[in-house]
Structure formats: structure tokens, C-alpha cells
């Protein structure tokens, strides 16, 4: 394994990330501090050999931003989406119907509520309004409408910061309605915290599990890389996606974080072939790329 890591690190920077697609990239401009602007990020990603990015903002749609910055990096696949927090009206079908009309057709992702989700607000013990996706063990009508729009427009559907049980409910309904690609947003880290058994159930239902580098960095990381590797092995790499979830002011820039992420997984015994599957093949598939 030391030989594999040495080989990775000996590859030129411009080739280390060839073909990688990061489906979880935060950038500026944003209403919170970010380490890099979107126009700088796409140029950096292209220079490092990456195939694509999904620009994520918790509070504003990013389809139009993706269209603008893609001009800075011809050859890079750049997509946006919409996160159904309170700033866009919560679980709001009308917002999605408008997003898919944005010029360029780059609004490719729907995230169920994240920081305004009921699960997140309750987990954080905050006393403020939240956005619900379910009530009394049933998905709300508007949640089902959003899922229907994901199916109609061939959008990638992410579970956001929904609880583990809500995530499974969303996946089952998505499967029933014919959504092609469903991703469980960082299932291990708070406030989702899926068990391995729940992750396996999600995979059995046809969903992918997203493992984000951000969950292992910082002063108080939630998980070790060994715990990540163990979970990936338990679920199976063919059901997993590796992404950065970077852009925070104190963290590495996305390409640097991804290189460190892959090297750390190699040290934990995850093969280069499986890393390629989870960072290139699977994220390209959920975005509908050939």
C-alpha cells in the first residue's frame, strides 16, 4: 500500500485528479465565508485535471452561477442545484420548476433541506423555524411533489440533512416515482448519522452514499479515515461516492483536499480502482454524464 501511495503522490498535480467529479463544492459568493470564489474554483479544478463540479449553496440556487463560471473553464462540467431551505420557500416545487428553466440546463441537483431542516434544527437544539419533509411517519405532499419533479426532469435527488429514517422514506418514494439517481447526503456525519445497516438498506433501494472529506478534517473531526474506510467496505464501493464538501475558510481548497482524501483512503486499504469508481464513475453516473 505504501507503494500505491507513493505512486499517487509522484503523479504530476495536473494528473492526480483526472476525471474526478466533486458533487459537493461550496464556494463564494455566499452569505457565509468561503475559501474561494466559484470562478476561481472552476479554473483551479480544470488546471488540476478534474472532470466536473457541482456548486452548492445552502441558501441560494446555483444553476445561473454554474452557467456564468463555466465560461471560465471550457471543458469542465459545472452544475448547480437548489437546496430547499427557508430562503427558497422550503420544500417548494415552484422553485424547482423555475430552476429547470434557467438557461444552460445546468440546474441538475435537488437537495432536501439542510441547515433549515427539522432534523438539523432539533439536533442543534435551536429555537427557530424549520422546514419539514415528513409528519407522523409520512412524507408531506410537497415532498412527494418535489420527488415527482426530480423524476420528470431527470434531476439528481439528495436527502440533505434529513434524519436517517426520513432519508430512507425519501429513497423509497423516489424509487416508487421513478427517480433515476438518489444520493444520501453525507450519511455518517451529523445530523444524519445513518447506521451501517441503514446505509446498506439505502444501497439496496438503489441510492448512493456520499462520503465527504469535510467530515474528517478540522480541529474536531467527526470521524477518522479508518471509520470511513470501514463503512465504505461494509456498504460496498459500487454504492458510494467520494466528494469534498469543502469551501470552508479554514479547510484545504477542494483539489488539495481530494488528493489528501484519496491518499488517506489508500493508507486504509481502499484500492485505487475503488477510489476511481467512487470519485469518477459513480458521481458522473448520478449527474447523467456519459
N, C-alpha and C positions, 0 to 999 in steps of 0.2 A: 504493500500500500504506500510506503514511503516513496517508491519509485514512481507510482502513479501521480502522487502529489508533486514530486519534483518535475515530472514531465509537464504537468499543468502549468506550473509556475515558470517553466522555461519557455513556454509558448509566448510569442510577442503579444503585447497588450491588445493590439488591434484584432487578434485572432482568438483570444481566450473566450470571448462571448459570441462567437459566430453562430448565428441562428437562434439566439436566445430571445424569448418574448417575455417581458415582465408585465403581468396583468394588474399590477398594484403599485403604481408610481405616483406619489404625491409631489407637487411642485408649485411654485408661485406662478402667477399671483394668487394669493389665498388670503383668507381672513385670519389665518394663524401663520406664525413664522415658518418659512421653508428654506431649505439649504440651497435651492437652485430654482431659477425660473424655467418655465416649460420650454421656451425657445432655446435656452442653453442646454437643457437636458436632452432634447432630441438630437442636437448636434453632437453632444458628448456620446450618446448611445450609438449613433451612426459611426462615429470615429472608433468606437470600441468593437464594432462588428455585430452589434445586436440587430435582430430582425424587426423587433417591434416593442411598443409600449402601449399600455392603457393608462391615460391620465385620470387620476381620481381626485375628486374634491368632495368633502363630506357635505358641503352646503350649496354648491352651485353645479349645474350641468356643465359638462366639458366637451360636448360634441363640437361646438363652434371653436373652442380653443384648439382642439385637435386639428381642425381644418386649417387654422391660421399657422400653427407652428410646423405642420407637416411640410409647408413650403420651404422651411429652413433645412430640411433633411430629406431631399428626394431619395427614394429607395428604402426609407424606413417606414414600416407600418405603424401608424399612430391612430389610436382610437380614443374615444371618450365615452361618457355614460352619464347616468343620473343616479344619485343617492337619495333615497326617499325620506329625507329628514324634514323637519318642520319648515325649513326655508323654501322648499319647493311644494309645500302643501301636504307633506306627509305621503301616505300611500295614495298617490294621486294619478289615476290613469290619464287625465288630460295632459299632464306634464310629459308623460311618455309619448303620447300621440303627437305632441309638438316636437319633441326631441327627434323623432324619426324623420321629420320633415326638414331638418337642418341640412343645408347644402353640404354635399360631400358624402352623406350617409355614413358618417364616422361615429355616430352615437350607437354604440354596439352593446353596451352593458347596462343592466339594471341591478343596483344594489338595494335590497330591502334596507329599512332604516338602520343606521349605525349609531352615532352618538346620541341621537334623539329617540332611539328605540326604547320601548318599555323595559326590555330586559336590561339594557345598559343603564338607564336611569335608576332602576331599582337596585341593580348591582352596585352602582356608585353611591347609593343612599342619598340621592339628590331629591330635593323637593321642588319639582318644576314640571311643566307639561311634557308629555312624551307621545310617541307615535306607536300605536298597537298594530300588530298584524293578526292577532287572534284574540278570541274571548271565549272563556269556558271550554277550552279544548278544541275550538273550531276556528278555522281561518275566517277572517272577516270577508264580507262580499267584495270590498275594494281590493283586498289582497288577491282574491281569485281573479278579479278583472285585470290586475296587473300581470298576473301569470298568463292569462289569456293573450295579452298584448305581446308578451315575450314569445309565445308560440307563434302568433300571427306574423310578427316582424322578424322572426329568426334571431332574437336577441339572446345574449348570454345572461342568465339569471343567477345572481349571487344572493346568499342568505343574509348578508350583513351581520349585524350584531344580535340577531335573533337568538333566543335560547336554543339549546341543543334539541329539545323536543319540538319547538316551533320550526327549526330548520328541517327536521325530518318531515313535519307536516307539509312544509312548502315543497320539499322534494317530491313527496307522494302526489300532491296536487299538480305539480309541474309535469310529472310523468303521465298523469291521467289526461292532462290537456295537450300533451304532445310537445312540450318544450324540448328542444334538441340538446341544449347544453346548460347544465346546472353546476354551480360551484359553491361549496361550503366555504364561506369566508373564514380564514384562519380558525379552524375548528378547535385547536388546542388552547389558544390563549383567551384571556378574559375579554368579554364576559360570556363567551360561547361555551368553552370548556366541555367539549364532547369527550366522552369516554372512547376507548378503542372500539368497544362493542358498537357504540352509536356510529362511529366513523365507518366501520365495516358495513353496518346497515345502510348508511348513506351510499356507499360504493355499490352495494348490491342493488340499490334502487336506480343506479346509473349516474350518480353525481361524482364530481371530482372533489378532492380535499386539498385545500390550499395551505401550504406551509410557508409562512413568511419569515424572512430573515430578521425582521424587526423584533420578533418575539424572543430572540436570543442575544440581543445586544443591549447596551446601556449599563448604567450603574447597578440596576437590579433586574437582570433579565428574568423573564418568567420561566424559561425552560433552558436546559442545556442542549447542546447539539447531540449528545448521546440520546437524550429523551426524544428528540425529533427523529433521529435515525431509527430508534426502536419503533416509534409509531409508524413511520413510513414502511418499515419492513412488515409490521403487523397488518397494515391495510393493503400494502402492495403498491409498488411504484407506478403501475399502469393506471392507478386511480388517483394519483397525486400530482400536484402542480407546485413548483417552487417559484416564489415571487419575492420581491424585496420588501414591499410596504415601507420604503424609505422616502426621504424628503424632509425628515425632521432636522432641525437646525444642528443638533449635537451629533447626529449619526453620519456614517460614511455616505458619499454620493452613491447612487444606485449601481453603476457598473462596478465600482470598487467593492461595495457590499456583496454583490453577487459573486464576484471572484472569491472573496473570503468565505462566503457561504458554501460554495461548491468544494473548495479545498477542505473546509471543516467536515463536510459530509464524507468526502473521500477518506479522511482520517478515521471516521467512524465506520468504515467498511461499506459505504454505499458506492457502487461501481460507477465509472464514468458513463457507461451505457445507460444506466438508470437515471443518472443526473441529466443526461441529454434528453431522455424520454420525458422527464418531469419539467424541464426548463425550456425545451424546444418543441417537441412533438405535441404534448398534451395541451399547453397553452395555445398553440397555433390551432389545434383542433377546436377548442371551445370558442375561438373567435371566428371560426369558419374559414380559416386560411387554408390554402392548398398545400 
